[in-house]
Amino acid sequence: MSTVDLSQADSYVRSTIRSDLLLTVLFLALVALILMSLTIGRYPVPIGEVARIAFTTLPFDAVGSYDDKSWVVVEIIRMPRILLVTICGMGLALSGAAMQGVFRNPLVGPEIAGVTSGASLGGVIAIVLGWPTVALVGLAFGSGLLALFFAFALATLSGRASTLALILSGVIVGGFCSSIIGLFQTLVDPTVKLPSILYWLLGSFVGATYDKVAVVAAVTLFAGTLLLALRWRINLLSLGEVDARALGVNVDVLRWVLMALVALIVAAQVSVSGGVGWVGLIVPHLARLLVGPDHNRLLPTAAVLGGLYLLAMDDIARSLTDQEIPIGLLTSAVGTPIFAFLFWRTQAKGWVAD
């Protein structure tokens, strides 16, 4: 083996060690932020008591050191919300990183297939009909997948579904769903239903339950595991369609599979919290700045960073003012200037600069 080969191998090993160390640090920071988030709220709970409540496996009756309020606040109110926020943030960031690799563009987000608008429409219908939370989650999730189906079907009408055709189909389906949502907002009772619809569309994790956590965790674990398993194929796809085909990748099938997995995650997130934008667009780029474009390192780093980012945004949303701020507004307010900077940087230097 030549000196150049040894030097490259040594550089790769050092890069891998640095990336693994960074991922470990980010994961520990996420655990610490989860514990800190459990202390935040109108009813303060000391961090030591939060740690004991969070890590104990004993039933409440067997733990004599906790009063009723502390246990209820931590285990029943805050814990499901924080778990839900963290899982949604990880899923959205992971989806965004995968989508940016598929389209070879750092300005692409996971909402482009119309899934977000479709899931939002399902949630709005459930609110208008007065259905319970479980039905809202189910209808939003199902309508999100139905929107994906129509986008895929519309994209294939041309005979050979291309990436551009899917993007345009997603815009069409999303526009249609948005128009129906606007129609409902016009027709519903402005004093009862309309505020609920508007607040849900803006995005919020109020009313999080362990049932919602189970739904999102199951979908995110399933789809996220498959995305991570395909990360080396995303590396090949990011080289370009011609090179990927030359290396034996079935580009069309891989793109459809990746889009379907991303749609599952996005639909699950929207079904439990409404619209929360910009996470899948901003966080993957930040992860890329830390570990580079290799999706073997990028995807897990983006996932952990996404959990950190959205959990921090949620902590700010529920503690900045007396009235909770819809988290979708906060992520948009933070994400818009970052997106503007990324757009300028990408136009000036191009994708290869990342």
ABEGO torsion letter per residue (X at the ends): XBAAAAAAAAAAAAAAAAAAAAAAAAAAAAAAAAAAAAABEABBBBAAAAAAAAABABBAAABAABBAAAAAAAAAAAAAAAAAAAAAAAAAAAAAAAAAAAAGBAABBAAAAGAAAAAAAAAAAAAAAGBBAAAAAAAAAAAAAAAAAAAAAAAAAAGBBBAAAAAAAAAAAAAAAAAAAAAAAAABBAAAAAAAAAAAAAEBABGBBAAAAAAAAAAAAAAAAAAAAAAAAAAAAAAEAAAAAAAGBBAAAAAAAAAAAAAAAAAAAAAAAEBBBGAAAAAAAAAAAAAEABAAAAAAAAAAAAAAAAAAAAAAAAAABABBBBAAAAAAAAAAAAAAAAAAAAAAAEAAAX
